[in-house]
Amino acid sequence: MHSHSGKQRALEALQKLPDDATLEDAIERLCFLAKVEEGLRQSEAGELVPHEEMKKQFLA
């Protein structure tokens, strides 16, 4: 899926943050990237919920 290790991807993401980024900013960014990667993994594995089903769940 990815050619870089998780550590390498984390370091790259942190290096892209502005110099005045807080520790909270860094944690937020890493959590966001982890969620995106998990979503992509689920999508590739076919672990999806149809749009209409999600609408039903949110409106219930």
Secondary structure, 3 states (H helix, E strand, C coil): CCCCCHHHHHHHHHHCCCCCCCHHHHHHHHHHHHHHHHHHHHHHCCCCCCHHHHHHHHHC
